[in-house]
Amino acid sequence: MSSKHFPFTRQQLSEIVERFPTPFYLYDEGAIRANAKRIARAFSVFPGFKEHFAVKALPNPFVLKVLADEGFGADCASLPELVLARRAGMSGEDVMFTSNETPAHEYVFARAQGAVINLDDITHIDYLEKACGVPELVSCRYNPGPLKDGNVIIGRPEEAKYGFTREQLFEGYARLREKGARRFGLHTMVASNELSGDYHVETARILFELAVDLKRKIGIRLEFVNAGGGAGIPYRPEEQELDIEYVARGMRRAYDEIVVPAGLDPLGLRLEWGRIVTGPYGWLVTTAIHEKAIYRRYVGLDSCMSDLMRPGMYGAYHHVSVPGKDDAPRTETYDVVGSLCENNDKFAVQRQLPRIDVGDFVVIHDAGAHGRAMGFNYNGKLRCGEVLLRPDGTLMRIRRSETMEDYFATIDFEALAAFDA
Ligand SMILES: *Cc1c(COP(=O)(O)O)cnc(C)c1O
């Protein structure tokens, strides 16, 4: 069981919305900091540990600055993400550039910034060399294929577009060494939203074994392995949260069994966890603006899937609560929906909830990762802003809502007026 918490009462929210009208995202800085400390403490059993927060999960530089202050680096996959990490004070090798199908100018930019380039394919060795030369430190992404099961969000490794095969890795590191690389990292990412601790330990074990093989067979001594992201969170109240300490201890045990006897200690451990770092500490706060009853009963919110795509995209469950009615009996069955002209725009489907009245606040939980970030503008929908709850209890706007000017910013209306259709 995991408990579903929201930091404000209905009364407090009615005051907050005078400053920050719904919909908006709310993030709890104190809870994010406490969680970051817990992760760092658990993995301090490793000689060299670094967590590179996956920027795509919550690309807000205020939150990134908080995480940098907690000692975290970043994992970036595009040029704008590299810029965000740098603006937040994350620099040099604290930034992993784990991209795929990467354009040359992004490699150039990443190298100039001193980020650790993590190659997604063997053909990118020559591509990188041509773009900006091969840096001293390079990492390669491994796809274990049939050696590892995947899960529904990320799919099976065998069908995944990412990474090198095992054979390609041996050839790739040797080629990188010929081209001047001297320091090496190994990366993999095989799971998404995975709640099994053993699954994560097993991933680290695969990387440790490969580190030993690379040393024995081709004399490449890795500086670090990076087990990627994918740590799950209990979206459903009946799910159990991932035991971070169990994962860290299990990985350390595998390290003692595999890495230490091979004489490869110290070997750094890096992670690119995103979801588990901020996910549970973010909420999409909305207001019920309509109620309709046809073949089913619907509650219509002042938000839609352009603010939170996960339910529509993956059929993902997000817990829904109604501040002020936490203890009310769940007597009603609703589809809780947004305003997009797409019938999968549903935050909850056939959900048992207390009676919801127009004007009630409706809170969507566990929206602190892969939430606002996945938003879009289809149907002319403007994405909502973001608010940070500071540890001293004050609220700070860390991103305003989009305006029509933002939406039209890419159109030249003078050219339109002069355009003879
Ligand atoms: C998405 C992603 C992550 C973060 O995944 P989470 O599920 O948020 O932990 C980390 N690394 C890479 C390469 C990714 O694509």
The ligand as an ORCA input file, in Angstrom:
! r2SCAN-3c Opt
* xyz 0 1
  C      13.377      8.271    -19.959
  C      14.774      7.975    -19.658
  C      15.244      8.021    -18.333
  C      14.352      8.272    -17.157
  O      13.395      7.282    -16.992
  P      12.465      7.244    -15.680
  O      11.478      6.181    -16.003
  O      11.843      8.581    -15.563
  O      13.355      6.929    -14.530
  C      16.593      7.814    -18.120
  N      17.445      7.552    -19.141
  C      17.022      7.497    -20.419
  C      18.011      7.214    -21.489
  C      15.687      7.693    -20.720
  O      15.272      7.620    -21.991
*
